[in-house]
Each structure stands twice: as structure tokens, then as C-alpha cells.
Amino acid sequence: MPNHNEIYQRLPWYLRYPLAFGLFLLALLLRFNTLPLESGLAYVTFYPAVVIGFYLFGAGPGTLVAILSGLAGSYFFIPPYNAFANEFRPYSSLPYFFLSALLIGYVITKMHEHLRLQQGQRAKMERLQRIYAAVLEADKLISQKLEPASLFDEIVKIAVQYGGMKMAWVGIPDAASESIVPRASYGEGVEYVEGIFISMREEMAEGRGSTGTAFRERRTSLVQDFLNSARTRPWHDRARAYGWQSSASFPVFVDGKIHALLNVYGSEINAFDDETVALMEGLAADLGHALDEYNLAQARRQAEAQMEEARKLADTAKNRLEHLLKHAPAVMYSCRVSTDFGVTFISENIRELMGYEPNEVIEDSAFWLERVHPDDLPATLEGLKNALNGEFYRREYRFRRKDGVYRWMRDEAAIIRDRQGRPVEMIGYWGDITSARELEKILRLRQFSLDHADEQVYWIDSDARFIDISENARRKLGYSREESLNLTVGDVDATFPVEQWGEHWQELKTKGSLRFESIHKTKDGRTYPVEIIANFFEYDGREYNCALVRDITERKILEHKLMQQAHIDYLTGVSTRGHFMEQAELELSRAIRYQSALSIIMMDVDFVKRINDSHGHKTGDLVLKKLAEVCRQSLREVDVIGRMGGEEFAILLPETENDAAMDAAVRLKEAICAAKVPMEAGLPLQITVSIGLSSLASSEDNIDVLLNRADKALYQAKENGRNTIVGFQFTEG
């Protein structure tokens, strides 16, 4: 049964007083219905009402019932004692009922408080016993040095079995999901945490409960009325199914950081008093301490394992060092930094490398300086002097073996200094690089040859990236070495379809070598034609293309000139007879295929022989040039002009019927008549032409037929007196 303190907490004053007044009315109703009006047994109903009022609603509402009972007894009922049955009866009932009711209420209240105090002390003793038991169990956990998963399982059991909680769980902060993830749970209703989401972020509703708050604020967080708190609204339905009335979360610190959170639930409102909170905080602290102990133990074991591994590595390193000093291709040494640079230690492989015994080197303070090649000694000593002011010494020089042969040596050493920074010793290694120097000379010669050869060399991998390119190729393209190593084929080849690189590589791999022409593009955007010989090879498990590239600009210019000579008449700039015939054949095929018109004009300069005889062949050439110039200006771009020989020209008119061709011939003749050929002396020369014309009549016609018809018409024009136009006339039969 709830005590009156709980009633006070659950019911506000404006509900307790009306309920007390209703209790009095109920007592009054029972008085009228159960006892005669004359009876003086008012206490049968009113005293129980007073007792209930004090017990359930507190002293205030109980006093209200007592006053009302006194008034009712004074005015409506007979007092229970005859001593007061006189004329003062109405006034004697009031203090009697009131004082007796207050006395009963006082006694009831004190008895209840005494009982509650005893219950509290008993509960406190039980809590203290649980705390003591929980502390003992937590101490056992620490001593056992369990792994984290087992620690979590045990701590939630302690919280429930000894801490008086209904359910407990441990959560771990997960930075990736920004949530608290359950790792262990125990008690009634552990299903509560299955699939639960608790955010670390305050702006989310799932992050405002006791767990999220404890994580952010790094302190204990309580919710004493779980089902009525706005902070726990996202979990009300879930918690109601298990009867949770309060919750608390306690951070577990490891190395000053929150490693986990201990979350507990009670089935009563205000379940977390000071002792319970202290118990749970102690458990959280013990858990953190146990985790610290586990980490320390792990670190200790790891350190011991590392020390053992380090000892083994040290032994191995010692053995390796001894083996290295004996068999390494380089000699290890230490020497003084005085003027003679006398050797204080040298590895035994000096015997195999240079033919000297170690003691010969150490005992002779001038050993090293006496055996450096005289030509290399000044620079070597200067390098040593400079090294003493720095940290490292690097030098290559020739050194005399015991058999008198000089070998190239690489000498590298570090300068050891004291606390004042003064050099005290030099430790380094010494190796024979004679073969490397010879190889380097050969490589430099090869590289020099590649860089100065006419062909440019490109090394390309299977992803179309440049591994390297020769110096002459970089100069031609305008890129630095660093820039060239970031280029691909698509950056340099202006015409190669990069999306077809895979097919190209497969073809190269199959055939081994490919020769083709392309266009290369320089850094500033200029292009030039190239001939490429691509060569496939494999090296060290990878596939490469070594491409030899030659600039063929001059060859292309020469080819273009030859083509022009073959296609363009050198004097007039129009097509030669051969090129004209090729173009005419193409246009005739197109006309027959698409059933379009086609006409041909044959044109001859009148009296050319007279012009040559009178003014010379140079003037005759000027006449032919002028004639070609007028034709280009008067005709369409699609019309083809050709010099068929001497002063005879042919003109091909695509998609032109006979009448339109006649109109074009008339315009052309008039334009030629109007043209003037300038002379070096005298008036300009005027020329005329005779023109013959023919048109495509059937699909059986060919160029020779059309030219023959036009030539016949031209002959007829000359017969008609020249400076005329004659179209070929078809006759039947």
C-alpha cells in the first residue's frame, strides 16, 4: 500500500482537499443511512473518515475532515457523553469532535512515520548489505583481470543481483555510427536493448536520455520518472512493456576517456537514492579500474613479448652484422678526424676487396692517404675538410690495391661529434665501383647517342603512359623531363584514337612491330607529321613499347610538291590532263548513280600561233595564265578545269544540263573577250576562244565519248570562224 508521502507526490493539493471533502460527505451519507438520528454514535462514521483522511491525504485534508465532523456533531447529532447533554450541547460537540479527531490523526501520523522510519532503516541496511556485497564482487573482478567482454558480462550481473536493479546493460561508444552500441546485458527484460538506438548527439531525440547525456556530459545521468519524462519519449512504449519507471547511466572511464557506459533500470519511480547512485558509480569506477588493469596487463605482456622479440632481433642483427662485416661487398670502417685520418677499425672483407690485412690498415696511420691516386688526392682532402663542418662525407676516387692496380672507390661516412659539437670520429663504408663507373660510361654513351640520333625514342607502358622519352624527343615536344613523365600517348599524338589503345596494344603484342604514320603535337600546340616504328617487348614481368619516331615534315613537303606536279599544271595552276580525267571519271560515276546531269566544255585559244610568232612564247604563256584566271573567276568551285595540252582546255560542269552549260559557256566566252593581257610595251592584248560543248545523254556514255563529242563541236566552232560556241548535235540513225 502506498504511504501518504507517495500520495502527496502523486496528487496535488487541489485534488487532495476535494477528495478529503468527498470522504466526509460519504461518512455523512453513511451516518444518515445506517444509524438513527438520535444516536450519539457519530464516531462510527466520522472517526474512520478522519483516520483515512490523515493517512491518505495528509494532516491538512485530515484536519479539514475533523473540523467538518465537529461541526456536524455539534449541530446535527447527540454527543456521546451525557455530561454534555444540557443547554450547552451544540457548543460542546464541536471541540470534542475536533480535538479527539486531531488527537487520533496525530497518533496515526506519528505511528505511520515511525513505521516508515523503521522500514527506511531496514531498507537502508539491506542496501548497505547489497553495496558491501557488490563491492566485494567488484573487487573480485579487478583481481581476476578478465578480458573486457567477460568484465561487461559480470558487472551487469553484479548490478542486478547485488545492486537491486531490474535490468542492466553496458554500451560502447561507436564513433562511426555516432551511437552507443550494447555489448552486454542482464536481468529481467534484456530484450529491451535488442535493436535499440541511442545517439551521441544532443540534437537527436534518441540522444537526450540518460545514456546519451552521461556520454556527452561525462557524468552520472538520472531519469527518476522514466515514463513521464520528455527526455525518454523515444523509448516509452518499449519501457512500458517491461515496467521500467526510472533509469540511470554511469560513464566508465579508461585513461581519462569514456570507454563504456553502465546503464541500469528500476521498476519504481525515484529508484535511485544517494546510496544506489553511489553503488552504481562505484561499480562503474571498478569496471574502469578493471579495464585499466586488463590494459596494463596486456601492455605488460606485449612489452615483454616485444622485449623478447627485440632480444631475438638484436641477436639476429648481431649475427647479421658479423656476417655483413665479413662478406659484404663494402668495407666498414672508422677513423680519426686528425690530419692523417688514421683508421681505428676496418672490417675483415678488406682482405678480399683490396688484398690488405686488417692489421696492416690499422697499424699504418698514413695507409689511406698514401694509396689515394695523386690526381684525386687534393679534391678528396678538400671534401674531407668540408665534411668536418657538416654531417656527411661522400666522395669517389681511385685507390691502389695491394697488387698496384687502381680501382674506383665510393667512400661515404658520417661525422660523430661530442656534446660541444666537435668532430671526434668518422664512421663509414667503402666500396669498389669500378664496374659501375664503366657501366655508367657505357650508359652515358648510349644515352648521348639516343639524345642526338635523328630518331626520337619513346618508352611506353601498356596503359599508354610514357615511362621515359629521349632528350631530343623532349626538345622537339617542348616538355621538361618532369612534365614528360606525366604524359600519355593521347597528350602527344594528335590523331590517335585513345579509346582504341587496347586494340592497338594487342595488335602490337601479336605482330611484335608496327610501322605507321601519325601527327605529333608539341606543348605549344604546333603539330608535325611523324613516322613511328613501334616495338613490343617484355622486361621484368611487364610489357613495354619502345617506339622509334622520325619527323617526316620534309618528306611530306616533298610528297606534296610531287603530288602538285602530278595533279596541277605548273603554268596555269589548273588540273593536269591526268588529274582532270580522274576527277571526271568520279563525277561521271556520281552522275550516272544519282541520274543527274553532266556537261563538258572543250575550249581552245584562237590564233595562239600568231600570238607566239608576233609577241613570243612568254606572251603566249601570259595568255594561257590569264585564260585560267578568268575561268576560275567565272566558273563555280565545283567545276573542274583542266589543261589538256598546249592551248586546249577542258571544263567539267557537274549537275549541269545542256542549256545551263550553254549559258555558262556564253558567260565564259564574254568574260575572256573582255579580259586584257598586259604587255611589257604597247597596248594590252585581247584574246578570243572557240568552245565546243557536249552533255551526258545516257548511262552508256563515258568520259572519252563526252570529250570526243565536245572536241568535234570545238572543231566545228573553229570551222565557223572562231570566237564562237557550238554544242554537239545528236543525229538519228
C-alpha angles and dihedrals in degrees: 000000000000116000124233092261089062090047088053091053095047099041123051120220094258089062099039095056096049089047090052091049089050089051090055092050089051090052090048091051091050090049093057094042100044109031133047115257092241095055120108093212097108091134089068088077106014100050094053088048090053092048092049091045093053093043100046105026105027137244095305099055089037090056089049090055090047092053093047090048091051092050091047092050092047097052107026111025140055114249114245096240124069091214089077095045097110139090089299093059097112090054099043095056095062100061091037095056093037098048095041091048091049090049092051091046091049091050092047092048094049092046091050092048090049092051091045090050090052091048090048092050091048091048090047091052090050091050091049089051090050091048091050091048092046091050090051091050091047090051089053089053092054093049093049093058092212124185116263096260092054091044091055092049092051097044094055089050090052091049091054102034098041104016096057094237122144095218137359135186138177121224131194123213110244111200094192095060094025089230142111109252120204115239104170136010138177139177139044113340100015085158085078092082096047107114092353117154120210117175128212091214121093095209090065119079089227090060100057099074124100093275098051091042093050090051095050098039094039093225142090114293124197134193106189097180104038101175094048099041120104089212092067098040095119090061102039095105092044093047094044090061090059098037098244111169100170139016140191137189126205122193118230112214125206118179090347093304129103105257098169143348125234109214123190135180133206130199094222134066112254090016092152111077123166095274093050092047090048090050094051093044088051091051091049090049091048090050090051090047091049090050089049090051091049091049091048091050090048091047090048092050090045091049091049090049090048091049090051090047090047090051090051091046090048091052090046091047091050091051091045092048091051090048091045094050089051102042107019117119089232125066117233116214147161125206143176121265093223122113095279096044089217116197116247098178135014131173120248094246087080083087094061095037104046105005096245128125115239092239090054090059097045098044095049108070092191094046097111101041093049094056102046110105109265092233091054099040100085094051091043093053090046089053091051092050091052091046092058088064091050136033109261139045122206124171143148120210143144118267129190118241121214089261089058097252116131117229129188110248132191111215120192125170143162123228115234114209136190125236091277090055096250116143112249105164143006120220121187151125133260125206139179109244099168093115091045091051091051091047091047090052090052091047091049089051091050092046090048089051092050093047092051100037120106092242120074115224125217125184109203131181128217091269092061092252122138112244090184141332130205122260094249089054091052091049091049093050095040097234130131119235092257092050093047092057090062094053130102132200089263091059093056107028106072096193107031112112101233092199088065094054092106092056091045092051092049091050090049091048091050098045097033093219137037131190120199143138127247144154123263123206123213126217092262092051101260117138134208134179119256140185113221129200107191117198123192122213141156124228130176092349095309133101123237142175119218103198121194109205126192126190105235098180093121092046091051091050090051091047090050091051091049090049091051091050089051095045107027126060106239094219105042103022093231126117120292119240092261095048091045091054091050091052092044092053090052093049092046091052090049092048093050092045094051095031093237130148126268132181136184129207123202112199132185129185111241119241096357092156090055091051092050093047094046102038105016135252092284089064089046089056090050089053092053092047091050091048091053091046092053091047092054091048096046101041133066124265090246092056114099120222121196136177105226096186139310109347095340119109133183126206124198115207111195118207091007123132124212097266093047089047090052090052091050091049091051092050090047094049091049092048091051092048090051093049120096126212108215116231128207089234130017133009122337116269120247120209138193133200138208116223133200121190136194134171136206108272104174142358088259092068120103134191094265090053093049093047091047091052092047090047091053090050089049090052089052090051090054090048088052091061103277128262087075139110123231125185119208111259120211117221126199122243 
